[in-house]
Amino acid sequence: MGKFPKYIKPGTNSLRILIAGWLTLFATSSGADSGPSAIERRDYGAAAAQFTVRAQRNDPIAQNNLGALYLKGRGVPQNYELARSWFEKAASNKLAGAMFNLGMIYLRGYGVEANEEQATIWFQRSAEAGDREGQFFLGVHKYYGRGTERDIDVAAQWFRRAAEQNLGSAQFNLAMMHLHGESVRQDEDAAITLLEQAAEQGHESAELTLGRLHLANPDDPLRMAAAVSLFQRLAEDGSPDAQVTLGLLYTFGQGVDQDYDEGRFWLTLASNQRSGSAALNLGNIYVEGIGVPRDRIRAYAWYIVSAEHGDPAGSLNRDQLAEALNETELEQGRVLAVELAKPMPEPVPKS
């Protein structure tokens, strides 16, 4: 999904030109002294000056972009009231991106009391004007009944409209509705198509869900290979969820040659990122002796780590195993848990 606030490049469709964290910038043909070019040089003061001149001439794009600068305090002192005022002027000039920005201001309470009803009103206006992020947020509010009456049928309609504009978050949400048969027909093929579209844009949750759907077909070698490829790439990119799954695949030899060391490697890497599930599974491995000698003290230590990472099952297993250990073993486990919880340098994975 695009970042908030929206920065809009002159002479283009405002729905698709977004700025990511004010670092991903766009060139412009309107000259070296233009506001967008100044932003590209990170000369926010010059950008603010240029946008101010054009905003005062009732240019809606300049009004929106000046509002974004005031919101972030870039080139001008941060001023939520002025930001909102310029967004309102741009919105009155029918700029859909400014309507979306106003929705976010009310949703997050920037300079105003957070107000989901007011946010929904602006998201509705933005959505109806064709803004895909506005359509997505309106869908979310309709789905959960935030600031409006809950209506999952309407939510699905807005997710679909945003998905048709290639918004990964909307494609993912609509895919999940197809998987569960909420408001739309239950259709795994339709869900997979949407997940693939979102995955092409790097939507991690879509990629993970797609991989898990493939794993649910263990008798299909093509789908298992696709799942392993997905989880391997995501794990190498640092996704702890993917690292847990990949670790378990290696541990149990599903879709890959069984390799206990490789399995523990990926689980440990995920635990280093505070994955309670990874630490829980490492504890289970040592309790059961899966590819390693049984070691109740090390298992207990991993359960402590899992619990500290917030996994309820880790807390339960820790307490249950503690009843079978004597005081010396408990103390050894606690000391070991401190060592296991320390951030470790990432080892080089096996080729």
C-alpha positions in Angstrom: 0.0 0.0 0.0 1.1 3.6 -0.6 2.5 5.7 2.2 0.8 8.5 4.0 0.9 11.4 3.3 0.5 11.3 -0.5 2.9 13.4 -2.4 1.6 14.0 -5.9 3.7 14.8 -9.0 2.4 17.5 -11.3 0.9 16.4 -14.6 0.2 12.8 -13.6 -2.5 10.6 -12.3 -2.6 11.5 -8.6 -3.8 8.0 -7.6 -0.5 6.2 -8.4 2.2 8.7 -7.6 3.2 8.1 -4.0 6.2 8.9 -1.9 7.6 6.2 0.4 8.7 7.7 3.6 9.7 10.9 1.8 12.7 9.1 0.3 11.4 7.6 -2.9 11.1 10.6 -5.2 10.1 11.3 -8.7 11.7 13.4 -11.4 9.6 16.0 -13.2 9.8 17.8 -16.4 8.7 21.1 -14.9 12.2 22.5 -14.3 15.0 22.4 -11.9 13.4 25.0 -9.6 10.1 23.1 -9.2 8.9 21.8 -5.9 9.2 18.1 -6.9 12.8 18.7 -8.1 13.7 20.4 -4.9 12.3 17.4 -3.0 14.3 15.1 -5.1 17.4 17.1 -4.0 16.0 16.9 -0.4 15.9 20.7 -0.4 12.6 20.9 1.4 12.8 24.6 2.1 12.9 25.3 -1.7 10.1 22.8 -2.3 7.9 24.5 0.3 8.6 27.9 -1.2 7.6 26.6 -4.7 4.5 24.8 -3.4 3.4 27.9 -1.5 3.4 30.1 -4.6 1.4 27.6 -6.6 -0.9 26.7 -3.7 -1.8 30.3 -3.3 -2.7 30.3 -7.0 -5.2 27.5 -6.1 -3.2 24.6 -7.6 -4.6 21.6 -5.8 -1.5 19.4 -6.3 0.7 22.1 -4.7 -1.9 22.6 -1.9 -1.8 18.9 -1.2 2.0 18.7 -1.3 2.4 21.8 0.9 0.1 20.1 3.4 2.3 17.1 3.4 5.4 19.2 4.1 3.6 20.9 7.0 2.4 17.5 8.3 6.0 16.1 8.3 7.8 19.4 9.2 9.9 19.2 6.1 11.1 22.7 5.0 8.6 24.3 7.2 7.8 24.1 10.9 5.5 21.1 11.6 2.0 22.4 11.9 -0.9 20.0 11.8 -3.5 22.8 11.5 -1.9 24.2 8.4 -1.4 20.7 7.0 -5.1 20.0 7.4 -6.1 23.4 6.0 -4.1 22.9 2.8 -5.4 19.3 2.4 -8.9 20.7 2.8 -8.3 23.3 0.0 -6.9 20.6 -2.3 -9.9 18.4 -1.4 -12.3 21.2 -2.2 -10.6 21.3 -5.6 -11.6 17.6 -6.0 -8.1 16.1 -5.5 -8.7 12.5 -4.4 -5.3 12.1 -2.8 -5.9 15.1 -0.5 -9.3 13.5 0.6 -7.4 10.4 1.5 -4.8 12.4 3.5 -7.6 14.1 5.4 -9.1 10.6 6.2 -5.7 9.6 7.7 -5.4 12.8 9.7 -8.7 12.1 11.4 -8.0 8.4 11.7 -4.6 9.0 13.5 -5.5 12.2 15.3 -2.9 14.5 13.8 -3.8 17.9 15.4 -7.4 16.8 15.9 -9.1 14.3 18.1 -9.1 10.9 16.4 -12.5 10.4 14.9 -13.2 7.2 12.9 -16.5 8.5 11.7 -14.9 11.6 10.2 -12.1 9.5 8.8 -14.6 7.2 7.1 -16.4 10.2 5.5 -13.2 11.3 3.9 -12.2 7.8 2.9 -15.7 7.5 1.2 -15.1 10.7 -0.7 -11.7 9.6 -1.7 -12.9 6.2 -2.7 -15.7 7.5 -4.8 -13.2 9.8 -6.5 -11.2 6.8 -7.5 -8.4 6.7 -5.0 -7.3 3.1 -4.5 -6.0 3.7 -0.9 -9.2 5.4 0.0 -11.1 2.4 -1.4 -9.0 0.1 0.6 -9.4 1.9 3.9 -13.1 2.3 3.3 -13.3 -1.4 2.8 -11.5 -2.0 6.0 -13.8 0.3 7.9 -16.9 -1.3 6.4 -15.5 -4.8 7.2 -14.9 -4.0 10.8 -17.6 -1.4 11.3 -15.2 1.3 12.2 -16.9 4.7 12.1 -19.7 3.2 10.0 -22.2 0.4 10.1 -20.5 -3.0 9.4 -21.2 -4.3 6.0 -18.9 -7.0 4.6 -20.7 -7.0 1.2 -19.8 -3.3 0.7 -16.3 -4.0 2.1 -15.8 -6.7 -0.6 -17.0 -4.3 -3.3 -14.4 -1.6 -2.3 -11.6 -4.2 -1.9 -12.4 -5.4 -5.4 -12.3 -1.9 -6.8 -8.9 -1.2 -5.1 -7.6 -4.6 -6.2 -8.5 -3.8 -9.8 -6.2 -0.8 -9.4 -3.5 -3.3 -8.4 -3.3 -2.5 -4.7 -1.6 -5.4 -3.0 -3.3 -5.0 0.4 -6.8 -5.0 -1.3 -5.9 -8.0 -3.3 -4.8 -9.8 -0.2 -8.0 -8.9 1.8 -10.2 -9.9 -1.1 -8.3 -13.2 -1.4 -8.9 -14.0 2.2 -12.6 -13.3 1.8 -12.6 -15.8 -1.1 -10.8 -18.4 1.0 -13.4 -18.1 3.8 -16.4 -17.5 1.6 -17.2 -14.1 3.3 -19.6 -12.2 1.1 -18.0 -13.7 -2.0 -18.0 -17.2 -3.2 -15.6 -19.6 -1.5 -13.1 -20.1 -4.3 -9.4 -21.1 -3.7 -8.5 -20.6 -7.3 -9.7 -17.0 -7.3 -7.9 -16.5 -4.0 -4.7 -17.8 -5.4 -4.9 -15.5 -8.4 -5.3 -12.5 -6.1 -2.5 -13.7 -3.8 -0.2 -14.1 -6.7 -1.0 -10.6 -7.9 -0.3 -9.2 -4.4 2.9 -11.3 -4.1 4.2 -9.8 -7.3 4.3 -6.5 -5.5 6.2 -8.0 -2.5 3.2 -8.3 -0.2 4.7 -10.6 2.4 1.4 -11.8 4.0 0.2 -12.8 0.5 3.4 -14.7 -0.2 3.2 -16.5 3.1 -0.4 -17.4 2.6 0.2 -18.6 -0.9 3.1 -20.8 0.4 0.9 -22.3 3.1 -1.9 -23.1 0.5 0.7 -24.9 -1.6 1.9 -26.8 1.5 -1.6 -28.0 2.1 -1.1 -30.2 -1.1 1.8 -32.4 -0.1 1.0 -34.9 -2.8 1.5 -32.3 -5.6 5.2 -32.0 -6.2 4.9 -28.9 -8.2 3.0 -27.0 -5.5 5.4 -28.3 -2.8 8.3 -27.1 -4.9 6.6 -23.7 -5.3 6.1 -23.5 -1.5 9.7 -24.3 -0.7 10.9 -21.8 -3.2 8.7 -19.1 -1.7 9.7 -19.8 1.9 13.4 -20.1 1.0 13.4 -16.7 -0.6 11.3 -15.0 2.1 13.5 -16.6 4.8 16.7 -15.4 3.1 15.1 -11.9 3.0 14.7 -12.1 6.7 11.0 -13.0 7.3 10.9 -14.8 10.7 7.6 -16.5 9.8 9.1 -17.9 6.6 12.2 -19.0 8.6 10.1 -20.9 11.0 8.3 -22.7 8.2 11.5 -23.4 6.3 13.1 -24.7 9.5 10.2 -27.1 10.0 10.3 -28.3 6.4 14.0 -29.2 6.8 13.4 -30.8 10.2 10.7 -33.1 8.9 11.9 -33.5 5.3 8.8 -32.1 3.7 9.4 -30.9 0.2 13.2 -30.9 0.8 15.8 -33.5 1.9 15.6 -33.9 5.6 18.4 -31.9 7.3 18.2 -31.4 11.0 21.1 -28.9 11.2 19.5 -26.8 8.5 16.2 -26.9 10.3 17.7 -25.7 13.6 19.6 -23.0 11.7 16.5 -21.4 10.3 14.6 -21.8 13.6 17.4 -20.2 15.5 17.6 -17.3 13.0 13.8 -16.7 13.5 14.2 -16.9 17.3 16.9 -14.2 17.1 14.1 -12.0 15.6 12.0 -12.7 18.7 9.8 -15.4 17.1 8.1 -17.2 20.0 7.0 -19.9 17.6 10.6 -20.6 16.6 11.8 -20.9 20.1 8.8 -23.1 21.0 9.7 -25.5 18.1 13.3 -25.6 19.2 12.2 -26.6 22.7 10.0 -29.3 21.2 12.9 -30.6 19.2 15.1 -31.0 22.3 12.2 -32.5 24.3 11.5 -35.1 21.6 15.1 -35.6 20.5 14.4 -34.9 16.9 17.8 -35.0 15.2 19.5 -34.2 18.5 20.0 -36.1 21.8 17.1 -35.4 24.2 18.0 -32.5 26.4 15.3 -31.3 28.9 17.4 -28.5 30.2 18.0 -27.0 26.7 14.3 -27.6 25.9 13.4 -25.7 29.1 15.7 -22.9 28.2 14.1 -22.6 24.7 10.6 -22.6 26.3 11.7 -19.7 28.5 12.8 -17.8 25.5 9.5 -18.6 23.7 7.5 -17.3 26.7 9.6 -14.2 26.8 8.9 -13.6 23.1 5.2 -13.8 23.9 4.1 -17.3 22.9 1.5 -18.7 25.2 2.4 -22.2 24.3 5.9 -21.5 25.3 4.7 -20.4 28.7 2.6 -23.5 29.1 5.4 -25.9 28.0 7.9 -24.1 30.3 5.7 -24.5 33.3 4.8 -28.1 32.6 8.5 -29.1 32.0 9.6 -27.2 35.1 7.6 -29.7 37.2 9.9 -32.6 35.9 13.2 -30.7 36.7 15.0 -30.3 40.0 16.2 -27.0 41.2 19.7 -27.4 39.8 18.3 -28.2 36.4 15.9 -25.3 36.5 18.8 -22.9 37.3 20.9 -24.3 34.5 17.9 -23.8 32.1 17.4 -20.2 33.3 21.1 -19.4 32.7 21.1 -21.1 29.3 18.0 -19.2 28.3 19.8 -15.9 28.9 22.5 -17.0 26.5 20.0 -18.3 23.9 18.1 -15.0 24.0 21.1 -12.9 23.1 21.2 -11.6 19.5 23.6 -13.8 17.7 25.6 -13.0 14.5 23.9 -14.7 11.6 25.9 -17.8 10.5 26.3 -18.3 6.8 23.6 -20.8 5.6 24.6 -24.0 4.0 24.9 -23.9 0.2 
